[in-house]
Amino acid sequence: MPSSLISLGANLGNTLETMRAAARLVRESFHGDQLCFSSILKTPPVGGPSGQSDFLNAIVRIDHHLSVWEVWERIKRIENQLGRQRQRRWESRRIDIDLILHGEQRVWTPHLKVPHPRMSMRTFVMRPACEVGSELVDPVTGLTIGELSRRLESLDSPRIAVACSSASLLEQIEAVLEELPDPKDPKEVQLRVCTDPRRWWQGAYLADLHVACVEIPDPESVQWEDYCLQWAKAMGFVDDSSSPRPIEQPATPGLGARYLLPGIDIPWVCHELQAARLALRCPLVPSGDAWVL
């Protein structure tokens, strides 16, 4: 029986009532399955437009016999019932429900990626996930949820290593990062050139987050997930074990959070890196609110 982890988040309107309504709909939608709810945490907004209110965040574990697509369709239906409208990335939202993990299954499509590609870098996801599924294994890293969560407990500034697929891409990212208003320790974000997907991790083994940013030659006609498939396989986002000639994946014991970015919109790439810095050390406060189901 696979276990799924889904995240609930809200920071618009009566957030507590919205979270409770979402939880009730989740229970109704997965009637007959075993559900376990984490505590509700309050967190500052990470990466979105300025002026947003704090978020309430929680994780629900569901043990069931459904496919990954059935779970995804049900949670999207709940979002629609609660009036979620996706207009601007990381904007204030009435409700946000994401499929974080589905057993050991890996999905890599433009519409759905499982495990969630930013899961292991987000304190506000990993901490409540640890409450309900610390023993579950992330198939991308091979580490348990508990192990991944503990890696985010450091008080040191986060270290992000970025492997750029070309020197020109590195120069563009570096130039934009230097112009950002938020001052930072230059050691926090380290950039290097890496043209070989199999070597995406080398040179920065102790980083809190490893990012591969791949230049896309013709983004108007090429789906970036297809163009970056070799990178996705080498980084573990795609299960390549059944391929006639699987990608060589060098042994990287203990290597944790990773993220694959298309090098299409450089300001957006830099925004993602800044958001990752905040998410890696996001402060969490128990809301003190109870579920009413």
C-alpha positions as CSV (number, residue, x, y, z in Angstrom):
1,M,0.0,0.0,0.0
2,P,1.7,3.3,-1.1
3,S,1.8,6.3,1.1
4,S,1.2,9.8,-0.3
5,L,2.1,13.0,1.3
6,I,0.2,16.1,0.3
7,S,0.8,19.7,1.5
8,L,-1.8,22.2,2.5
9,G,-1.0,25.9,2.5
10,A,-3.0,29.1,2.7
11,N,-2.4,32.8,3.4
12,L,-5.5,34.6,2.1
13,G,-8.8,35.3,3.9
14,N,-9.7,33.2,6.9
15,T,-6.7,30.9,6.5
16,L,-7.5,28.6,9.5
17,E,-11.1,28.0,8.3
18,T,-9.8,27.4,4.7
19,M,-7.2,24.8,6.0
20,R,-9.9,23.1,8.0
21,A,-12.3,23.0,5.0
22,A,-9.5,21.6,2.9
23,A,-8.8,18.9,5.5
24,R,-12.5,17.9,5.6
25,L,-12.6,17.7,1.8
26,V,-9.4,15.6,1.8
27,R,-11.0,13.2,4.4
28,E,-14.2,13.0,2.2
29,S,-12.3,12.5,-1.0
30,F,-10.1,9.7,0.5
31,H,-12.9,8.1,2.5
32,G,-11.9,4.7,3.6
33,D,-8.2,5.3,3.4
34,Q,-6.0,5.9,6.4
35,L,-5.2,9.6,6.9
36,C,-2.8,11.3,9.4
37,F,-2.6,15.1,9.8
38,S,0.5,17.0,10.9
39,S,0.2,20.0,13.2
40,I,-0.5,23.4,11.6
41,L,2.5,25.6,11.3
42,K,2.8,29.4,10.7
43,T,5.5,30.5,8.3
44,P,6.5,33.8,6.6
45,P,5.9,33.9,2.8
46,V,8.9,32.7,0.8
47,G,9.7,33.9,-2.7
48,G,6.4,35.6,-3.6
49,P,5.4,39.2,-4.1
50,S,5.9,41.6,-1.2
51,G,3.2,42.4,1.2
52,Q,1.8,38.9,1.7
53,S,0.5,37.6,5.0
54,D,2.0,34.7,6.8
55,F,1.1,31.2,5.6
56,L,-0.4,28.3,7.5
57,N,1.1,25.0,6.3
58,A,0.5,21.3,7.1
59,I,1.1,17.9,5.6
60,V,-1.4,15.0,5.3
61,R,-0.3,11.4,4.9
62,I,-2.6,9.1,3.0
63,D,-2.2,5.3,2.9
64,H,-4.2,4.0,0.0
65,H,-4.3,1.9,-3.2
66,L,-4.7,4.7,-5.7
67,S,-2.4,5.6,-8.6
68,V,-0.4,8.8,-8.5
69,W,-2.7,10.3,-11.2
70,E,-5.8,9.5,-9.2
71,V,-4.4,11.2,-6.1
72,W,-3.3,14.3,-8.1
73,E,-6.8,14.6,-9.8
74,R,-8.6,14.4,-6.4
75,I,-6.5,17.1,-4.8
76,K,-6.8,19.4,-7.8
77,R,-10.6,18.9,-7.6
78,I,-10.5,20.0,-3.9
79,E,-8.5,23.1,-4.8
80,N,-11.2,24.0,-7.4
81,Q,-13.9,23.5,-4.8
82,L,-12.2,25.9,-2.5
83,G,-11.8,28.6,-5.2
84,R,-8.1,28.3,-6.0
85,Q,-7.1,30.5,-9.0
86,R,-3.6,30.2,-10.3
87,Q,-2.6,33.5,-11.9
88,R,0.8,34.5,-10.6
89,R,3.6,32.4,-9.3
90,W,3.9,32.2,-5.5
91,E,1.1,34.8,-5.0
92,S,-1.2,35.0,-2.0
93,R,-3.6,32.1,-2.3
94,R,-6.8,30.9,-0.7
95,I,-5.5,27.3,-0.8
96,D,-2.6,25.5,-2.2
97,I,-2.6,21.6,-2.3
98,D,0.4,19.8,-3.7
99,L,1.3,16.1,-4.1
100,I,4.7,15.9,-2.4
101,L,5.4,12.2,-2.4
102,H,3.8,9.0,-3.7
103,G,5.5,5.9,-2.4
104,E,8.7,5.4,-4.3
105,Q,7.3,6.5,-7.7
106,R,8.9,9.2,-9.8
107,V,7.0,11.3,-12.3
108,W,8.6,13.8,-14.6
109,T,6.1,15.6,-16.9
110,P,5.4,19.3,-17.6
111,H,2.1,19.1,-15.6
112,L,3.2,16.9,-12.7
113,K,6.5,16.1,-11.0
114,V,6.7,13.7,-8.1
115,P,8.4,13.9,-5.7
116,H,7.7,17.6,-5.6
117,P,10.9,19.2,-7.1
118,R,11.3,21.7,-4.3
119,M,10.2,19.4,-1.5
120,S,13.6,18.6,0.1
121,M,14.7,22.3,0.2
122,R,11.7,23.6,2.0
123,T,11.7,23.6,5.8
124,F,8.0,24.4,5.9
125,V,7.3,21.2,4.0
126,M,9.9,18.8,5.5
127,R,9.2,19.6,9.2
128,P,5.5,18.8,9.1
129,A,6.2,15.9,6.7
130,C,8.5,14.5,9.3
131,E,5.7,14.4,11.9
132,V,3.6,12.0,9.8
133,G,6.1,10.2,7.6
134,S,9.7,10.4,8.9
135,E,10.4,6.8,7.8
136,L,9.2,7.3,4.2
137,V,11.9,7.3,1.6
138,D,12.4,10.0,-1.0
139,P,13.2,8.0,-4.2
140,V,15.2,10.9,-5.7
141,T,17.8,11.2,-2.9
142,G,17.4,7.8,-1.3
143,L,17.1,9.5,2.1
144,T,14.2,9.3,4.5
145,I,12.0,12.3,5.2
146,G,13.4,12.4,8.7
147,E,17.0,12.5,7.3
148,L,16.1,15.3,4.9
149,S,14.3,17.3,7.5
150,R,17.3,17.1,9.9
151,R,19.6,18.6,7.2
152,L,17.5,21.8,7.3
153,E,18.0,22.3,11.1
154,S,21.4,24.0,10.8
155,L,21.8,27.6,12.1
156,D,24.5,28.4,9.5
157,S,23.8,30.3,6.3
158,P,22.6,28.0,3.6
159,R,25.1,26.9,0.9
160,I,23.8,26.5,-2.6
161,A,26.0,25.1,-5.4
162,V,24.9,25.8,-9.0
163,A,26.2,23.8,-11.9
164,C,25.6,25.8,-15.1
165,S,25.7,24.0,-18.4
166,S,27.7,26.8,-20.1
167,A,30.0,29.6,-19.3
168,S,27.6,32.2,-20.8
169,L,24.8,31.0,-18.6
170,L,27.0,31.3,-15.6
171,E,28.0,34.8,-16.5
172,Q,24.3,35.9,-17.0
173,I,23.2,34.4,-13.6
174,E,26.2,36.0,-11.9
175,A,25.4,39.4,-13.3
176,V,21.8,39.3,-12.2
177,L,22.6,38.0,-8.7
178,E,25.0,40.9,-8.2
179,E,22.3,43.4,-9.0
180,L,19.8,42.0,-6.5
181,P,19.0,44.3,-3.6
182,D,19.3,41.6,-0.9
183,P,22.9,41.5,0.3
184,K,24.4,38.1,1.0
185,D,27.5,36.2,1.7
186,P,29.1,35.3,-1.7
187,K,29.8,31.9,-0.3
188,E,26.1,31.1,0.0
189,V,25.7,30.7,-3.8
190,Q,28.6,29.2,-5.7
191,L,28.5,28.9,-9.5
192,R,30.5,26.7,-11.7
193,V,30.4,25.3,-15.3
194,C,29.4,21.7,-15.8
195,T,28.7,20.3,-19.2
196,D,28.4,16.7,-18.2
197,P,25.1,15.7,-16.5
198,R,26.8,12.8,-14.7
199,R,29.0,15.3,-12.9
200,W,26.3,17.7,-11.7
201,W,27.3,17.3,-8.0
202,Q,31.1,17.4,-8.2
203,G,33.1,20.2,-6.7
204,A,30.6,21.2,-4.0
205,Y,29.7,18.1,-2.0
206,L,29.0,19.9,1.3
207,A,26.4,22.2,-0.2
208,D,22.9,22.3,1.4
209,L,21.3,22.4,-2.0
210,H,22.7,21.3,-5.4
211,V,21.2,23.1,-8.4
212,A,21.7,22.3,-12.1
213,C,20.8,25.1,-14.5
214,V,20.6,24.0,-18.1
215,E,20.7,26.3,-21.1
216,I,17.8,25.6,-23.5
217,P,18.7,26.4,-27.2
218,D,15.2,27.0,-28.5
219,P,12.7,27.3,-25.6
220,E,9.8,28.2,-28.0
221,S,9.9,24.8,-29.7
222,V,11.5,22.5,-27.2
223,Q,9.8,21.4,-24.0
224,W,12.5,21.9,-21.3
225,E,11.6,18.7,-19.4
226,D,12.4,16.8,-22.6
227,Y,15.6,18.7,-23.4
228,C,16.9,18.3,-19.8
229,L,15.9,14.6,-19.6
230,Q,19.5,13.4,-19.4
231,W,20.1,15.8,-16.4
232,A,16.9,14.7,-14.8
233,K,17.9,11.0,-15.1
234,A,21.5,11.7,-13.8
235,M,20.1,13.6,-10.8
236,G,17.6,10.9,-9.9
237,F,14.3,12.7,-10.8
238,V,13.6,10.1,-13.5
239,D,13.8,6.3,-12.9
240,D,16.2,5.2,-15.6
241,S,16.7,1.6,-14.3
242,S,14.6,0.0,-17.1
243,S,16.4,1.9,-19.9
244,P,18.5,-0.3,-22.3
245,R,21.4,2.0,-21.7
246,P,20.8,3.7,-18.3
247,I,22.6,6.9,-17.4
248,E,25.6,6.3,-15.3
249,Q,24.8,7.7,-11.8
250,P,28.0,8.0,-9.8
251,A,27.8,7.0,-6.1
252,T,26.7,10.0,-4.1
253,P,26.0,8.6,-0.6
254,G,24.2,11.1,1.6
255,L,23.9,13.8,-1.0
256,G,20.6,15.5,-0.3
257,A,18.5,18.3,-1.7
258,R,18.8,19.0,-5.4
259,Y,16.9,21.1,-8.0
260,L,16.9,21.2,-11.8
261,L,16.2,24.5,-13.5
262,P,15.8,25.5,-17.1
263,G,18.1,28.4,-18.0
264,I,15.5,30.3,-20.0
265,D,14.5,33.3,-17.9
266,I,17.6,34.4,-16.0
267,P,15.8,36.8,-13.6
268,W,13.4,34.0,-12.7
269,V,16.3,31.6,-12.2
270,C,17.9,34.1,-9.8
271,H,14.6,34.6,-8.0
272,E,14.4,30.8,-7.6
273,L,17.9,30.8,-6.0
274,Q,16.9,33.6,-3.6
275,A,13.7,31.8,-2.7
276,A,15.6,28.6,-2.1
277,R,18.0,30.4,0.3
278,L,15.0,31.5,2.4
279,A,13.2,28.2,2.2
280,L,16.2,26.3,3.5
281,R,16.1,28.2,6.7
282,C,12.5,29.3,6.9
283,P,11.4,30.0,10.5
284,L,8.4,27.9,11.7
285,V,6.0,28.7,14.6
286,P,3.3,26.3,15.8
287,S,0.0,28.0,15.1
288,G,-1.6,26.4,18.2
289,D,-4.7,25.7,16.1
290,A,-6.4,22.3,16.1
291,W,-8.0,20.5,13.2
292,V,-11.8,20.3,13.3
293,L,-12.8,17.5,11.0
